[in-house]
Amino acid sequence: MASQSPEKSPDQSVLFSIISLLIVIHLTCVFAVLFANFRRSQLQADLVGIFRPYTEFFQFDPQFTEYFLTHGAEQDDRVIVVDLYPRGDEHVSTQEMIKSVVLPDRGNPWTGSRRRYFNLADVLGIYGSSEQDDDLTAVLARSIGKRLMDENNARAAVVRSVQRMSQPADVSTLFPGFPPDDPTAPQYDVVIYEADVFYDDDGQVQVNKRAGRGEVAPRQGTSPAANNR
């Protein structure tokens, strides 16, 4: 004769129902703040506001901290590269470069300054491809170039927003010139904004945009497909 499981008392049933409800509420709060951490909609913002007393008290809300390594957007792996030169009254092609600076530099990926430089690189890349936004990108390029020129005793700089393209899942489909065993090779870097920043004869910082997306000549070995991503 099959054994029968003991029946739950009414008190136990109520307790289990309450525990289940609390678990559902807890998971709803946690998932709401996590999924609202990137490109938050108005509905998500309202939910986060409702759950805020609970999620912030227990430190569940990342509060826009980029806990993800990538979100698959086009601006992933975009940095600012600044080449510095000693004279502002000569074209940089005739000068020996002082140094090249990459922003953000290698370091703690979660610091606020690092995220700010990623955001600046995004703005240069996104708005630099539009002729209507030259004033905005000129202000950013001027500020970045001036700071680095002053810090390194330089008088001219080339400011670039550079995007690192990812390898395909099947490396056998790579175009010639792309090393399959080195995903960090310079062939995978695509310049999406480029401008000359320099001190003129009056000591004023000037900016001349070289090119935006679609106007920059591809690097040696770069495929058309990579530049049109």
Backbone as numpy.savetxt, mean C-alpha at the origin, in Angstrom:
# Nx Ny Nz CAx CAy CAz Cx Cy Cz
-31.25 -53.94 24.30 -32.11 -52.76 24.30 -31.21 -51.52 24.30
-31.47 -50.63 23.35 -30.64 -49.43 23.23 -30.84 -48.53 24.43
-29.70 -47.99 24.89 -29.77 -47.10 26.05 -30.30 -45.74 25.61
-31.06 -45.12 26.42 -31.63 -43.83 26.12 -30.83 -42.74 26.84
-30.56 -41.68 26.11 -29.83 -40.57 26.71 -30.72 -39.86 27.70
-30.15 -39.43 28.79 -30.95 -38.75 29.81 -31.52 -37.45 29.25
-32.74 -37.18 29.60 -33.39 -35.97 29.14 -32.82 -34.76 29.88
-32.72 -33.68 29.14 -32.20 -32.44 29.74 -33.31 -31.80 30.56
-32.91 -31.30 31.69 -33.86 -30.59 32.52 -34.18 -29.24 31.89
-35.30 -28.64 32.22 -35.62 -27.32 31.67 -34.55 -26.27 31.97
-33.94 -26.37 33.14 -32.89 -25.40 33.47 -31.68 -25.55 32.55
-31.32 -26.81 32.24 -30.20 -27.05 31.35 -30.49 -26.54 29.94
-31.67 -26.77 29.47 -32.05 -26.31 28.13 -31.96 -24.80 28.03
-32.44 -24.12 29.06 -32.36 -22.66 29.06 -30.91 -22.20 29.10
-30.07 -22.87 29.90 -28.67 -22.50 30.01 -27.96 -22.68 28.67
-28.19 -23.84 28.02 -27.56 -24.09 26.73 -28.02 -23.07 25.68
-29.27 -22.69 25.74 -29.79 -21.70 24.78 -29.13 -20.35 25.00
-28.96 -19.98 26.26 -28.32 -18.70 26.57 -26.86 -18.70 26.11
-26.15 -19.81 26.39 -24.74 -19.91 25.97 -24.62 -19.84 24.45
-25.50 -20.56 23.75 -25.47 -20.53 22.28 -25.73 -19.12 21.76
-26.69 -18.44 22.36 -27.00 -17.07 21.93 -25.82 -16.14 22.16
-25.15 -16.30 23.32 -23.99 -15.45 23.61 -22.85 -15.71 22.63
-22.66 -16.97 22.26 -21.60 -17.30 21.29 -21.91 -16.67 19.94
-23.16 -16.76 19.52 -23.56 -16.17 18.24 -23.36 -14.66 18.26
-23.74 -14.00 19.35 -23.55 -12.56 19.47 -22.08 -12.19 19.45
-21.27 -12.96 20.18 -19.83 -12.71 20.22 -19.22 -12.83 18.82
-19.53 -13.91 18.12 -18.96 -14.09 16.77 -19.46 -13.02 15.82
-20.70 -12.61 15.95 -21.22 -11.54 15.11 -20.46 -10.25 15.32
-20.19 -9.91 16.57 -19.44 -8.69 16.88 -18.03 -8.76 16.30
-17.35 -9.89 16.50 -15.97 -10.02 16.05 -15.88 -9.97 14.53
-16.74 -10.75 13.84 -16.69 -10.76 12.38 -17.10 -9.41 11.80
-18.01 -8.71 12.47 -18.44 -7.40 11.97 -17.28 -6.41 11.95
-16.48 -6.35 13.02 -15.37 -5.39 13.06 -14.21 -5.83 12.16
-14.01 -7.13 11.99 -12.93 -7.60 11.13 -13.24 -7.33 9.66
-14.45 -7.64 9.23 -14.81 -7.45 7.84 -14.99 -5.96 7.50
-15.19 -5.13 8.52 -15.33 -3.69 8.28 -14.00 -2.95 8.39
-12.90 -3.67 8.48 -11.60 -3.03 8.68 -11.03 -2.45 7.39
-11.58 -2.84 6.24 -11.06 -2.38 4.95 -12.22 -1.97 4.07
-12.18 -0.75 3.56 -13.23 -0.21 2.69 -14.59 -0.37 3.36
-14.73 0.22 4.52 -15.93 0.09 5.34 -17.12 0.80 4.70
-18.23 0.09 4.57 -19.46 0.69 4.06 -20.21 1.39 5.20
-21.28 2.13 4.84 -22.04 2.82 5.86 -22.73 1.84 6.80
-23.25 0.74 6.25 -23.88 -0.28 7.09 -22.87 -0.89 8.05
-21.67 -1.21 7.55 -20.64 -1.76 8.42 -20.23 -0.75 9.50
-20.15 0.52 9.12 -19.80 1.54 10.10 -20.86 1.63 11.21
-22.12 1.51 10.83 -23.19 1.53 11.83 -23.10 0.33 12.77
-22.81 -0.85 12.20 -22.69 -2.05 13.04 -21.50 -1.94 13.99
-20.37 -1.43 13.47 -19.19 -1.27 14.32 -19.49 -0.31 15.47
-20.24 0.74 15.18 -20.61 1.68 16.24 -21.49 1.05 17.30
-22.39 0.16 16.87 -23.26 -0.53 17.84 -22.46 -1.48 18.72
-21.52 -2.20 18.11 -20.74 -3.21 18.84 -19.51 -2.64 19.53
-19.22 -1.35 19.33 -17.96 -0.76 19.82 -17.73 -0.94 21.32
-18.72 -0.71 22.18 -18.44 -0.87 23.62 -17.90 -2.26 23.97
-18.41 -3.28 23.30 -17.96 -4.65 23.59 -16.63 -4.95 22.92
-16.50 -4.62 21.63 -15.30 -5.00 20.89 -14.07 -4.22 21.34
-14.26 -2.94 21.70 -13.10 -2.16 22.15 -12.70 -2.53 23.57
-13.67 -2.87 24.41 -13.34 -3.24 25.78 -12.48 -4.50 25.82
-12.79 -5.47 24.95 -12.02 -6.72 24.90 -10.96 -6.72 23.81
-10.69 -5.56 23.21 -9.61 -5.41 22.22 -9.82 -6.32 21.01
-11.05 -6.41 20.53 -11.32 -7.21 19.33 -11.28 -6.35 18.06
-11.43 -5.05 18.19 -11.52 -4.17 17.02 -10.12 -3.76 16.58
-9.68 -4.15 15.37 -8.33 -3.75 14.91 -8.22 -2.27 14.59
-9.37 -1.57 14.44 -9.37 -0.11 14.21 -8.50 0.28 13.03
-8.76 -0.35 11.90 -8.11 -0.09 10.62 -6.63 -0.47 10.60
-6.17 -1.22 11.59 -4.81 -1.75 11.53 -4.73 -2.76 10.40
-3.70 -2.63 9.53 -3.58 -3.53 8.38 -2.99 -4.86 8.83
-3.86 -5.70 9.39 -3.41 -7.00 9.88 -3.20 -7.99 8.74
-3.72 -7.68 7.54 -3.54 -8.55 6.40 -2.23 -8.20 5.70
-1.60 -9.21 5.09 -0.38 -8.97 4.33 -0.70 -8.36 2.97
-1.84 -8.72 2.40 -2.28 -8.16 1.13 -3.78 -8.31 1.03
-4.42 -7.37 0.35 -5.85 -7.51 0.11 -6.14 -7.64 -1.38
-5.10 -7.87 -2.19 -5.30 -8.16 -3.60 -5.56 -6.94 -4.46
-5.43 -5.76 -3.92 -5.70 -4.56 -4.71 -4.51 -4.22 -5.59
-4.76 -3.34 -6.57 -3.73 -3.00 -7.53 -2.55 -2.29 -6.88
-2.79 -1.57 -5.77 -1.72 -0.78 -5.17 -0.85 -1.56 -4.20
-1.05 -2.89 -4.09 -0.19 -3.68 -3.22 1.26 -3.56 -3.68
2.17 -3.55 -2.71 3.61 -3.54 -3.00 4.03 -2.32 -3.80
3.44 -1.18 -3.50 3.81 0.07 -4.17 4.66 0.89 -3.20
5.80 1.39 -3.68 6.71 2.16 -2.85 7.13 3.42 -3.59
7.78 4.32 -2.86 8.34 5.53 -3.45 9.85 5.37 -3.54
10.40 5.60 -4.71 11.85 5.53 -4.93 12.33 6.92 -5.33
13.33 7.43 -4.61 13.85 8.78 -4.87 15.35 8.69 -5.14
15.75 9.09 -6.35 17.17 9.17 -6.71 17.64 10.61 -6.49
18.74 10.78 -5.78 19.23 12.10 -5.40 20.50 12.46 -6.18
20.59 13.75 -6.59 21.71 14.22 -7.40 22.24 15.53 -6.82
23.52 15.85 -7.07 24.14 16.98 -6.38 23.78 18.36 -6.93
23.38 18.49 -8.22 23.18 19.81 -8.81 21.78 19.93 -9.41
21.17 21.10 -9.20 19.84 21.33 -9.72 19.82 22.05 -11.05
20.98 22.58 -11.52 21.03 23.32 -12.77 21.51 22.46 -13.93
21.65 21.16 -13.72 22.03 20.24 -14.78 21.06 19.07 -14.80
20.89 18.51 -15.98 20.01 17.35 -16.08 20.63 16.17 -15.34
19.79 15.39 -14.70 20.30 14.29 -13.88 21.03 13.24 -14.70
20.76 13.16 -16.00 21.42 12.16 -16.83 22.91 12.44 -16.98
23.32 13.68 -16.70 24.74 14.04 -16.81 25.45 14.03 -15.46
24.76 13.63 -14.41 25.34 13.66 -13.07 25.47 12.24 -12.50
26.35 12.15 -11.53 26.49 10.90 -10.79 25.54 10.93 -9.59
24.74 9.90 -9.45 23.73 9.85 -8.39 24.40 9.76 -7.02
23.89 10.54 -6.08 24.39 10.48 -4.71 23.95 9.19 -4.04
22.66 8.94 -4.07 22.10 7.72 -3.49 20.67 7.57 -3.95
20.13 6.39 -3.75 18.72 6.11 -4.04 18.04 5.70 -2.73
16.91 6.33 -2.44 16.18 6.09 -1.20 14.84 5.45 -1.52
14.49 4.39 -0.79 13.22 3.72 -0.96 12.36 3.99 0.27
11.15 4.48 0.05 10.21 4.76 1.13 8.94 3.93 0.94
8.50 3.21 1.95 9.14 3.06 3.25 10.34 2.14 3.17
11.33 2.40 4.03 12.51 1.56 4.04 12.21 0.26 4.77
13.18 -0.63 4.74 12.98 -1.91 5.42 12.93 -1.68 6.93
11.97 -2.28 7.57 11.80 -2.11 9.00 10.51 -2.75 9.45
10.02 -2.31 10.58 8.78 -2.85 11.11 7.62 -2.52 10.17
6.93 -3.53 9.57 5.89 -3.26 8.60 4.61 -2.70 9.20
4.53 -2.65 10.54 3.27 -2.24 11.17 3.33 -0.82 11.73
4.45 -0.12 11.54 4.55 1.22 12.09 3.69 2.19 11.28
3.23 3.26 11.97 2.39 4.23 11.31 3.09 4.94 10.16
4.38 5.27 10.33 5.10 5.98 9.28 5.23 5.11 8.03
5.41 3.82 8.21 5.51 2.92 7.06 4.20 2.89 6.27
3.08 2.82 7.00 1.79 2.81 6.32 1.53 4.14 5.62
1.99 5.25 6.20 1.80 6.55 5.57 2.55 6.64 4.25
3.77 6.10 4.19 4.51 6.12 2.95 3.85 5.23 1.90
3.29 4.09 2.31 2.54 3.26 1.37 1.37 4.05 0.80
0.67 4.80 1.66 -0.46 5.60 1.21 -0.02 6.69 0.24
1.13 7.33 0.53 1.64 8.35 -0.38 1.99 7.76 -1.73
2.60 6.58 -1.72 2.93 5.92 -2.98 1.67 5.60 -3.77
0.60 5.21 -3.07 -0.67 4.94 -3.73 -1.22 6.19 -4.38
-1.19 7.31 -3.65 -1.73 8.56 -4.17 -0.93 9.01 -5.41
0.40 8.93 -5.35 1.21 9.30 -6.49 0.90 8.43 -7.70
0.71 7.14 -7.46 0.43 6.23 -8.56 -0.96 6.40 -9.15
-1.95 6.58 -8.27 -3.34 6.66 -8.73 -3.62 8.00 -9.41
-3.26 9.11 -8.73 -3.58 10.42 -9.27 -2.54 10.90 -10.27
-1.35 10.33 -10.24 -0.33 10.74 -11.19 -0.63 10.34 -12.61
-1.52 9.38 -12.81 -1.87 8.95 -14.16 -2.91 9.86 -14.80
-3.44 10.83 -14.05 -4.46 11.73 -14.56 -3.89 13.13 -14.69
-4.05 13.74 -15.85 -3.56 15.09 -16.06 -4.29 16.10 -15.19
-5.51 15.78 -14.77 -6.30 16.71 -13.98 -5.81 16.82 -12.54
-4.98 15.87 -12.10 -4.53 15.85 -10.71 -3.04 16.16 -10.59
-2.49 16.88 -11.58 -1.06 17.19 -11.54 -0.71 18.08 -10.36
-1.62 18.97 -9.97 -1.33 19.87 -8.85 -1.14 19.08 -7.55
-2.01 18.08 -7.33 -1.91 17.28 -6.11 -0.62 16.47 -6.08
-0.32 15.78 -7.16 0.89 14.96 -7.19 2.14 15.83 -7.15
2.07 17.04 -7.72 3.23 17.94 -7.67 3.52 18.36 -6.23
2.48 18.63 -5.46 2.67 19.00 -4.06 3.33 17.85 -3.29
2.85 16.63 -3.51 3.42 15.47 -2.81 4.86 15.22 -3.25
5.10 15.24 -4.56 6.46 14.99 -5.05 7.42 16.06 -4.55
6.96 17.32 -4.53 7.81 18.42 -4.04 8.16 18.22 -2.56
7.18 17.86 -1.76 7.43 17.69 -0.32 8.39 16.53 -0.06
8.16 15.41 -0.74 9.04 14.24 -0.55 10.45 14.55 -1.04
10.54 15.11 -2.25 11.86 15.41 -2.81 12.62 16.43 -2.01
11.95 17.51 -1.57 12.63 18.56 -0.80 13.19 18.01 0.50
12.39 17.22 1.19 12.86 16.69 2.47 14.11 15.84 2.30
14.10 14.96 1.31 15.25 14.08 1.11 16.45 14.84 0.55
16.20 15.84 -0.29 17.32 16.65 -0.79 17.99 17.41 0.36
17.20 17.99 1.24 17.76 18.75 2.36 18.52 17.82 3.31
18.03 16.61 3.49 18.68 15.68 4.41 19.99 15.13 3.85
20.14 15.13 2.52 21.31 14.50 1.90 22.17 15.48 1.10
21.95 16.80 1.33 22.76 17.83 0.66 22.70 17.67 -0.85
21.51 17.43 -1.37 21.30 17.28 -2.81 20.53 18.47 -3.32
20.58 18.67 -4.65 19.87 19.80 -5.27 18.88 19.33 -6.34
18.86 18.05 -6.61 17.92 17.52 -7.60 17.55 16.10 -7.19
16.34 15.69 -7.62 15.87 14.35 -7.28 14.89 13.89 -8.35
14.81 12.58 -8.51 13.80 11.97 -9.36 12.90 11.14 -8.44
11.63 11.52 -8.36 10.68 10.86 -7.46 9.81 9.93 -8.29
9.74 8.68 -7.87 8.96 7.67 -8.59 8.04 6.92 -7.64
6.87 6.57 -8.15 6.02 5.59 -7.49 6.17 4.29 -8.26
6.67 3.26 -7.58 7.02 2.00 -8.24 6.17 0.87 -7.67
5.61 0.09 -8.54 4.77 -1.03 -8.13 5.47 -2.35 -8.45
5.51 -3.23 -7.47 6.08 -4.56 -7.67 5.00 -5.50 -8.16
5.18 -6.03 -9.37 4.22 -6.97 -9.93 4.51 -8.37 -9.38
3.48 -9.15 -9.21 3.63 -10.49 -8.66 3.85 -11.51 -9.77
4.49 -12.62 -9.41 4.68 -13.71 -10.35 3.36 -14.47 -10.55
3.18 -15.06 -11.75 2.01 -15.92 -11.93 2.19 -17.22 -11.17
1.08 -17.92 -10.93 1.16 -19.20 -10.21 2.02 -20.19 -10.98
1.94 -20.16 -12.29 2.75 -21.05 -13.14 3.88 -20.22 -13.73
5.07 -20.35 -13.15 6.20 -19.52 -13.59 6.66 -19.87 -14.99
6.21 -21.00 -15.52 6.61 -21.36 -16.88 5.98 -20.45 -17.92
4.96 -19.69 -17.52 4.29 -18.77 -18.45 4.92 -17.38 -18.44
5.99 -17.18 -17.68 6.65 -15.87 -17.63 7.22 -15.49 -19.00
7.19 -14.20 -19.30 7.80 -13.71 -20.52 9.32 -13.77 -20.38
10.03 -13.82 -21.51 11.49 -13.81 -21.45 12.00 -12.57 -20.74
13.03 -12.75 -19.92 13.61 -11.64 -19.18 13.16 -11.57 -17.74
12.12 -12.35 -17.37 11.64 -12.37 -16.00 12.21 -13.61 -15.29
13.10 -13.42 -14.31 13.69 -14.58 -13.63 12.66 -15.32 -12.79
12.43 -16.60 -13.04 11.41 -17.33 -12.28 11.82 -17.63 -10.84
13.14 -17.60 -10.56 13.62 -17.94 -9.23 13.88 -16.72 -8.35
13.53 -15.52 -8.84 13.77 -14.30 -8.06 12.60 -13.33 -8.24
11.55 -13.47 -7.42 10.38 -12.59 -7.56 10.65 -11.14 -7.16
11.83 -10.86 -6.57 12.16 -9.49 -6.18 13.08 -8.82 -7.21
13.29 -9.44 -8.35 14.17 -8.87 -9.38 13.58 -7.56 -9.90
14.44 -6.62 -10.33 13.95 -5.31 -10.79 13.05 -5.40 -12.02
13.09 -6.50 -12.76 12.21 -6.63 -13.92 10.74 -6.60 -13.54
10.44 -6.93 -12.28 9.05 -6.95 -11.84 8.58 -5.57 -11.35
9.47 -4.59 -11.32 9.10 -3.25 -10.87 8.58 -2.43 -12.05
7.43 -1.82 -11.88 6.82 -0.99 -12.91 6.68 0.43 -12.37
7.24 1.40 -13.07 7.14 2.80 -12.68 5.79 3.33 -13.14
4.98 3.83 -12.19 3.65 4.32 -12.54 3.52 5.83 -12.38
4.52 6.46 -11.78 4.58 7.93 -11.74 6.04 8.32 -11.60
6.43 9.41 -12.28 7.82 9.84 -12.26 7.89 11.34 -12.47
8.69 12.01 -11.65 8.82 13.46 -11.75 10.21 13.91 -11.32
10.70 14.99 -11.94 11.95 15.63 -11.54 11.64 16.71 -10.51
12.36 16.70 -9.41 12.24 17.72 -8.36 13.63 18.34 -8.18
13.70 19.68 -8.22 15.02 20.31 -8.16 14.91 21.73 -7.63
16.03 22.24 -7.13 16.14 23.64 -6.72 16.54 24.47 -7.94
15.79 25.56 -8.19 16.15 26.44 -9.30 17.15 27.50 -8.83
17.48 28.44 -9.71 18.49 29.46 -9.39 18.05 30.38 -8.26
16.73 30.48 -8.04 16.22 31.34 -6.97 16.04 30.60 -5.65
16.46 29.34 -5.61 16.35 28.56 -4.39 14.96 28.00 -4.15
14.10 28.03 -5.18 12.76 27.48 -5.07 12.74 26.05 -5.60
11.91 25.20 -4.99 11.81 23.81 -5.42 10.78 23.71 -6.54
11.20 23.19 -7.68 10.35 23.03 -8.85 10.09 21.55 -9.11
8.96 21.29 -9.76 8.58 19.91 -10.09 8.19 19.84 -11.56
8.78 18.89 -12.27 8.41 18.60 -13.65 8.01 17.14 -13.76
6.74 16.91 -14.03 6.28 15.53 -14.18 6.84 14.93 -15.46
7.46 13.77 -15.32 7.96 13.08 -16.50 6.84 12.29 -17.18
6.17 11.45 -16.40 5.14 10.59 -16.99 4.31 9.96 -15.91
3.11 9.52 -16.30 2.25 8.73 -15.43 2.04 7.36 -16.02
1.09 6.62 -15.46 0.82 5.26 -15.94 0.49 5.29 -17.43
1.07 4.37 -18.15 0.84 4.29 -19.58 1.76 5.16 -20.39
2.50 6.09 -19.73 3.41 6.98 -20.43 4.86 6.65 -20.13
5.10 5.82 -19.11 6.46 5.47 -18.71 6.94 4.30 -19.54
8.12 4.43 -20.09 8.69 3.33 -20.86 8.95 2.15 -19.94
8.57 0.92 -20.36 8.79 -0.24 -19.49 10.26 -0.54 -19.32
10.60 -1.15 -18.19 11.98 -1.56 -17.94 12.38 -2.66 -18.92
13.67 -2.84 -19.08 14.17 -3.88 -19.97 13.67 -5.24 -19.49
13.03 -5.98 -20.39 12.53 -7.30 -20.04 11.13 -7.31 -19.50
10.47 -6.11 -19.44 9.11 -6.06 -18.93 8.13 -6.33 -20.04
7.15 -7.17 -19.78 6.17 -7.54 -20.78 5.05 -6.53 -20.83
4.37 -6.38 -21.98 3.21 -5.49 -22.04 2.14 -5.88 -21.06
1.97 -7.19 -20.84 0.93 -7.63 -19.91 1.19 -7.13 -18.49
2.46 -7.11 -18.10 2.78 -6.66 -16.75 2.48 -5.19 -16.57
2.74 -4.39 -17.62 2.54 -2.95 -17.49 1.09 -2.55 -17.59
0.23 -3.42 -18.08 -1.17 -3.09 -18.23 -2.02 -3.66 -17.11
-1.38 -4.21 -16.09 -2.15 -4.75 -14.98 -2.82 -3.66 -14.20
